[in-house]
Amino acid sequence: MSCDTVARVLAGYRSAAPGLIARFEALSSSQILAPVADLLPPPPGPALDIGAGTGRDAAWLARQGYRTRAVEPVEALCSAGQARHGEIVDWCDDRLPDLSVLRGAAQRYLLVLANGVLHHLPPADQITAIDSMACLLAPGGRAVLSLRHGPTPPDRPGFPVDTTALVRHVERRGLTILRCRTGLASVQPENRAAGVRTDWLCLSRE
Ligand SMILES: C[S@@+](CC[C@H](N)C(=O)[O-])C[C@H]1O[C@@H](n2cnc3c(N)ncnc32)[C@H](O)[C@@H]1O
């Protein structure tokens, strides 16, 4: 794992947090998750939102009836999220690609979400991250990932994401791809203007 890369990305989010909090919270989770909404397993059950930012999506999942944990390593984003959604979302500090804290605990999840995070990892670590997420799924659980393509701010570097290679890896691992939708325009106006496209993957552990 490239610890330097992760540290650099997280430092970028730490510096940008004051401006990002309102921007993240202004977005609509139901609009963002629409490409995979029909595949979310029926609540209740434990759900995890990895790289949760302010926990907007985690709170939305909690309101749908899941027992939700948000995973966010940047303290400023985590505390903003706790102030807004602390009553319905549990918070934890862990990081991709290894998720060593979560993998060391007994809890397994019905739903694991990673929205807009994987591109911050180099390609080999993206594979490791998917494996880590798969390990956290309970039998019958589903993982949902949004994969970002396009420019990123220089202080929060991004890497190319080869969706086809990730799908092949998931299938080799014996997981089922329930959806792969590619090339959607970003729902964030600033990102859409910059030409950012998003792919959505939903995979299941039978
Ligand atoms: C583009 S933001 C998306 C935030 C949130 N999912 C949303 O949709 O609003 C990426 C988030 O992932 C977190 N992050 C970046 N690298 C991470 C890593 N290696 N492990 C866990 N979280 C990470 C950042 O701190 C940030 O909150």
The ligand as a Tripos MOL2 file, in Angstrom:
@<TRIPOS>MOLECULE
LIG
   27    29     1     0     0
SMALL
NO_CHARGES

@<TRIPOS>ATOM
      1 C1        -14.8950   12.8000   -2.8630 C.3       1 LIG1
      2 S1        -15.0370   12.6590   -1.1220 S.3       1 LIG1
      3 C2        -16.6020   11.7920   -1.0310 C.3       1 LIG1
      4 C3        -17.2470   11.9410    0.3130 C.3       1 LIG1
      5 C4        -18.6210   11.2590    0.4290 C.3       1 LIG1
      6 N1        -18.5750    9.8600    0.0930 N.3       1 LIG1
      7 C5        -19.6230   11.9630   -0.4340 C.2       1 LIG1
      8 O1        -20.0710   11.3880   -1.4400 O.co2     1 LIG1
      9 O2        -19.9430   13.1260   -0.1180 O.co2     1 LIG1
     10 C6        -13.8650   11.3710   -0.6800 C.3       1 LIG1
     11 C7        -13.8660   11.0280    0.8010 C.3       1 LIG1
     12 O3        -13.0420    9.8830    1.0020 O.3       1 LIG1
     13 C8        -12.1760   10.0960    2.0920 C.3       1 LIG1
     14 N2        -10.9720    9.3140    1.7980 N.ar      1 LIG1
     15 C9         -9.9760    9.6290    0.9430 C.ar      1 LIG1
     16 N3         -9.0530    8.6510    0.9310 N.ar      1 LIG1
     17 C10        -9.4820    7.6970    1.7840 C.ar      1 LIG1
     18 C11        -8.9610    6.4400    2.2070 C.ar      1 LIG1
     19 N4         -7.7850    5.9680    1.7510 N.pl3     1 LIG1
     20 N5         -9.6880    5.7180    3.0960 N.ar      1 LIG1
     21 C12       -10.8860    6.1810    3.5710 C.ar      1 LIG1
     22 N6        -11.4080    7.3670    3.2190 N.ar      1 LIG1
     23 C13       -10.7210    8.1160    2.3300 C.ar      1 LIG1
     24 C14       -11.9560   11.5970    2.1260 C.3       1 LIG1
     25 O4        -11.5480   12.0420    3.3980 O.3       1 LIG1
     26 C15       -13.3130   12.1220    1.6970 C.3       1 LIG1
     27 O5        -14.1680   12.2760    2.7840 O.3       1 LIG1
@<TRIPOS>BOND
     1     1     2 1
     2     2     3 1
     3     2    10 1
     4     3     4 1
     5     4     5 1
     6     5     6 1
     7     5     7 1
     8     7     8 2
     9     7     9 1
    10    10    11 1
    11    11    12 1
    12    11    26 1
    13    12    13 1
    14    13    14 1
    15    13    24 1
    16    14    15 ar
    17    14    23 ar
    18    15    16 ar
    19    16    17 ar
    20    17    18 ar
    21    17    23 ar
    22    18    19 1
    23    18    20 ar
    24    20    21 ar
    25    21    22 ar
    26    22    23 ar
    27    24    25 1
    28    24    26 1
    29    26    27 1
@<TRIPOS>SUBSTRUCTURE
     1 LIG1         1 GROUP 0 **** ****
